[in-house]
């Protein structure tokens, strides 16, 4: 327990200490981009901005993981429209697609959206660049699915991918291996179930099972 507490304090301190200077860096890059007209220089700036955005995402992941491990995230469960949820997720993921649905679940809308965004981002990074969202009622619950057409995941790795700092060999570069861990912890916090169905060469489908509202 002492090591877990120390890890949480370390992640929190690192995250907060790095957030402010990184935010300033992003502002400086944005201001500089407006003043640069040379095509080659703008390309370099664009790459620098993407690298900084990626670093910012990693830091936010560390902070979120620390808050979860410290027990500082409390769900506020209510009736959540999956249609509205899908619309919100697609707004920040233009390459994703979703089926129409009229289903509702009993969940925390903010935390559930975070889970879905993590799964969609995982599909973009490791699953072929696109994700397809859908939902169906099954055995009194609702299965919310994120499917990709990527390289797939070997059965022996299905549980391991939800652990912290795990990145499969041969996967895309970048990231700390926190997205699926955060999604799993948030799902457990709301008594949702999360699993993956996949095989090598067959893509992957991540399923979040929630109570129907």
Secondary structure as UniProt FT lines:
FT   HELIX           2..33
FT   TURN            34..35
FT   HELIX           39..69
FT   TURN            70..71
FT   STRAND          78..81
FT   HELIX           82..91
FT   TURN            94..95
FT   STRAND          97..98
FT   STRAND          104..107
FT   HELIX           109..126
FT   STRAND          132..138
FT   TURN            139..140
FT   STRAND          141..148
FT   HELIX           155..157
FT   TURN            158..159
FT   HELIX           160..162
FT   TURN            164..165
FT   TURN            169..170
FT   HELIX           179..189
FT   TURN            190..191
FT   STRAND          193..198
FT   TURN            200..201
FT   STRAND          204..212
//
